[in-house]
Amino acid sequence: MKLLVMCPRFPYPLEKGDKLRVFHQLRFLGQKHQVLLIAITDEEVSEEHLDIVKSYVHDVKVFRLSKVRRTLSLMRSMFSKTPFQVAYYYDSKIASRITMIVEKFDPDHIYCQLTRMSEYAKNLPFPKTLDYMDAFGVGMERRAEVVSGVYASIYKKEATRMKTYENEIYTSFDNHTIISEQDAEQVTDNSIHIIPNGIDTEYFSPIDSQKKYEIGFIGNMGYAPNIDAAEYLINRILPLLKSNIKVIIAGARPDKRVKQLSSPTVTITGWMDDVRTAYAESQIFVAPLWLGTGQQNKILEAMAMGIPCVTSSVVNNAIGAEIGTEILVADNEEEFALAINSLMNDTELYNGIKRNALTFVRKQYSWEQSVDKLSQIMEAQ
């Protein structure tokens, strides 16, 4: 099958959840289909990263978004009902060039990642699948609840626009996919396929390493929910634990608020060439996240590396791990502190969670199985 894949970011390096998802999908789709990737980006793409992605697909076309045109699009969207993130990624000139490429390629199917990319795909006369990935509208709504002032107003407006758009765009596509049942229920009442993420368990596997930190948290540290989680961990959970606890917060683009958390007991690393080091050197992975949309890859990666995890119930709802056996769940700082202390002081509990979580991830989260399901959906169209 000739398959056209469209995404709003170049899918490498893997420092963001949407990039990780489409990168691994490309790895396996490219083994079975002739894949042409069209990627929009607002960043420079190195030849090294381009070559990595090209090794998995037939061809790659990259379009760089102009800063001036991005700004103009966002300004125009202030006076329309278009979601800001849709306006940000849409460029009419790029759209015309994409249409020409698609007509020449003549795909059997188009796979469009994220609703923000759908403006480029919705009118193309080919069978199409839209990957919502997360319930973005709900995500914006929940962000509005934890910020104040002008940011709260912007997030509320974006939430309303995005939720409406997510429903309106549905009829423009033949198939629809999303990452979890929880997200599906929040996006639409219509039919939608659940395509979870996977984990590369050959890459993310237990490493025998000295535990330099009692607690680890890893993610894109320029992303608002991760910033909030880091602050919650250090400012609200850590004071409830014994004073000599050491914490590592690792990940790309640490925001100023994250950098300010640095102290003799709190290490902020920024980007790491091999993030597995941060996992391996942590005794427990703690993720006080409250968004309740998407699937937290960081939790699955920690599990795959044999690191017991403590996270919120809303995050685990999308993962489906058995509470008390494969994961510990907490929904306020006291519960997080209790769970952390339990793992640190109960060797039997710690080893049981570690062992069971590893088995759970290897059994339930295979990229190959996930992408095979996606491929079957598109082939049947």
N, C-alpha and C positions, 0 to 999 in steps of 0.2 A: 504494500500500500504506500502511495505517495502521501506523506503526512507533513502538513505545515504546522509548526509550533510558533506561537506568538507570545512574547512575554515583555513586561514593562521594565525589566532590569536585565542587564547582562548577567547570566547565571553563574558567575564565578568572580571572585572567591566566595566561599560559602559562609559569609558572616551574617546573613539574614535568612529568615525562615522560608520566604518565597523563593529565594535563589536556590537554597538547598533542595527544596521540593522539586522544582523543575529540572535542576541539574541531574538528579538521580533518575527522574523520569526519562530524560533524554538518554542517559546511559543505556537503559534497557529498551526503550522504544527504538533507538538506533540500531539495535541488534536484529530487529525484526522488520523494520520499515525504512524506506528512503525518506529521511527527515531533513527538511529545510527549516532552520531556525531563523526567525526574525525577532531581534531584540531592540527595544528602545532603551536608551541610557542617558543619564545626565552627568555621567562620569567618563573619564578617559578609560579605554580598555587596552591593556597592554598586549603585545604580541604573544607573550607567554600564556596569558589567560585565554586569549583567542585560540591558540593552538590546542590548549587542553580541551576546550569545548568542541573544537573541530574534530578532534580524534574520535568523538562519539557519534557525529552526524554527517550527513551528506554535504551540507553547505550551511554557511552562517552569513546573515546580513545584519549589520549593526547600524542603527541610526542614532546620531547624537542630537539630543534636544538642545536647542539654543536657549541660553539664559534669558535673552530679550523676549523671545516668543513665549517662553514659560511664564514670564512675568505678565505679559499682555493677556495671555489666556486666563490666568488667575484673576486679573483685574476685570475681564469681561464676565467671568463666572460670578462675580459679586452681584451682578444685576440679572442673573438667570437662576434656573433651578438645577443647573449642572453641578454635581459634586465637585469640590475643589480638586480632589485627587484625580478625577477623570479629566478635568480641564488641564491640570498640570502636565499630564502625559500625552495629551492630544495635540498634534500639529498637522494642519491641513495639507501642508506641502509634503510632509513625510507620508501622510495617508495616501496621497496620489501616487507616490513612488512605490509604496507597498502594494497598492492595487495592481500596478503594472507587473511587479514581480510575481504576485500571486497568479495573475492571469497567464503568465508565461509558464509558470511551474505546473499549473493545472492540477491541484492536489485532489486526492480522493477524500480527504478530510482535513479540517482545520481544528487545531486544539488551541484555545485561547486561555491563557492563564490570567486570572483576576478580572473583575468587572472594570477596573480602570483601563484595561486594554481593549475592552469590547467595542469601543467606537471605531476602531480600525477594522474589526472583523464582522460586525453585525449585518452589514449589507452585502457582503461577499456571497456570490451564488454557489456555495458549496456546502455540503454537510458540515455542521459545526458543533463542537463541544466547548462549553464554558466551564472553567474551574473557578468557582467562587473562592475556594480554599477556606477562608474564614468568614464569619458573620461580621463584616467590616462595619456595617451600620450600627450594630449593637456595640461593637468595640468602641466606636466614637462616642456613643451614648454613655458608656461607662467611664470613659476618660473625662467627659464633661462633669461627672460627679466628683472627681478628685482634684479638679483645678478650680481656679476662681478668676474673677474679672473678665477681661476680654477673651482669654483663652476658653473659658467655659462657654461663652456665647458662640465662639467659632466652632467648637466641638459639637455643641447642640445643633447648630445649623447644619453642619456636615453630617451629623447622625441622621437628621430628618431627610436630607437630600439623598444620602446613600441608601437608606432603607427603602425609599421610594424607587430609586434607580435600580436597586437589586431586583425588585419585583418587576419593574417595567421591562428590563432587558431580557427577562426570562424567555419571552416568546420569540426572540430573535435567534435562538440557538436550539438545536435538535436534542442535545444531551446536556446534562448539568451535573457537575461533581462538586463535592465539598469534603472537608477533612474529617468531620465527625458528625455523629447523630445529633449531638448537642447543638452544633452550628446549623445543621440542616433545619432543625425545629425553629431556629431564630430567624432564618432567612426567608423561607417560603413554605406555603402549605402544599405546593406542587411536588411532583416526583423529582427526586434528586438522588444521585448515586453517592454512596460514602466511599471515598478513596483515601484511606489514611496514609500518613507518611510511613516510611520505613527507617531502619537503622542499618548502616553498614557494620555488621557485627564482627567482620574481619578487621576493620580499622578501629572501631570502638570496642575494645575488648580489655579485660583486666590486665593491668600492668603492675608488676611488683615494684613499688616505690615507697620511699620514706614518706610518712604522713607529716608534712610540715605545718598543715593547717587543720584545725578541727572542723571548720566550716568553709565550704566553697559555694560561690555563685558565679555562673558563666552565662554570657549572652552578648548581644549587641548593646553596648552600654551607652549608645546615643539614642536608644529607643525608649520613649516615655514610660511605658509600663515597667521596663527593666530598671530604669532610673529610680522610679518610685519603690520598686522592690528592694533595691540596694539600700536606699535610705531607711526603709522600714526595718530591714535586717539589722543595720548598724545602730539606728537611733532608738528602736523600740524593742527588738528581740535581744540584742547583745547585752544591754544593761541588766537583763534578768538572769544572765548566765554568770558563771564564775569569771573573775576578772582577767585571768590569763588566757582566755580563748583567742586563738588566732584565726583570722579570716582572709581568704583570697577572693577578690572580685576581678574576674578576667573577661576580656572581650573587646572588640573593636570600638573605636570612636567614643571613649568615655567622656560623658558630658561634664561640664564644670561642677555640677552638683555631685557627681560621682567622685571626681578627683578630690573634692573637699572632704570626703569621708576617710581619706588616707590618714593613718596614724601608726604608731609603733606596732600595733597589733592588727592593723587592717592594711593589706597590700592591694593596690590597684595596678594591674599590669598593663592595661591597654591591649592592643593587638598582639597575639602570640602566633608564631609560625606553626606551632603544634599545640593546640589547645588541650590535647589529651594530658599534657603535663599538669595543667591546673586541676583537672579531674583527679588524676592519679595521686596528687599530693594532698588531696582533701579527704578527710575522714567521713564527712557527711555533706550531702548536697542539700542546700536549703533554698527554696524558691517561694517566697511570699508574694505570689502573683494573684491578681483578682479579676483579670479581664474576662475570663470565661469564654473566650473565643479562640479557635484554632487548637493546635496540638503542640504542646511545648516540647520541641526536639531536645532541648537541654536536659529535660527529665529523662527521656529515653536514652540519651547518650550516657548520662551518669549511671543509669541502671545497667546499661550494656558494659560499663567499665567496672561494675561491681561496687558502686558507691551507693549506699542506702540514701533514700531521698525523703525529704519532708516538704510537702507543698500544700496548697489550699484544696478544699474539696471541689471547687469549681474547675480547677485545672485537672484534677484527677478524673472528673466526670468524662472528659474527652479522651483520657488515656485508658481508663478501665482497669487499673490495677486493683488488686484485692487489698483493702485497707487492713493494716495490722499484720499482714503476711508478706505483701510485696512492696508496700509503701506505707508511710505514715502521713496522716492528714491533720492539718491545723487551720483554724480560721480566725485566730487572734494571737497577739503576742504571747499571752500566757500559755496557750496551747502549743505554740511553736517551741517555746522554751522547755515545756514538759516533754515534748517529743524528742527534742535534741538531747536533753539530759538522759532520757530513757535509752537512747541509742549509745550514748557515751558510757553509761554505767552498767548496761546489761549486754554482756558479750554474746549470750545465746540469742537474744533478740536481734542484735546487730548482724551476726552471721546468718541468721535465718532470713532476714530481709534482703541481705546482699545476695544470697544464693537464689532465693525465690524470684527476686526482681530480674536477675540475669536470665533465668529460665523463661520468665514471662516475656521479656523483650525478644529473645531469640525465637520464641514460638509464635508470637502475635504480630511482630513488626518486621516483615520481610519486604524490602523494596521490590524484589523480583515478583512476589505474589501480588503486591499492590499495583504495580505497573502492568502486570498481565491482565488484571481485572479491567484497568483503564483501557488497554489495547482492545480487549474483547468488546467493550462498549462502543468504541469507535468503529471497529470492523463490522459490527452488526448494523450500522446505519446505512 
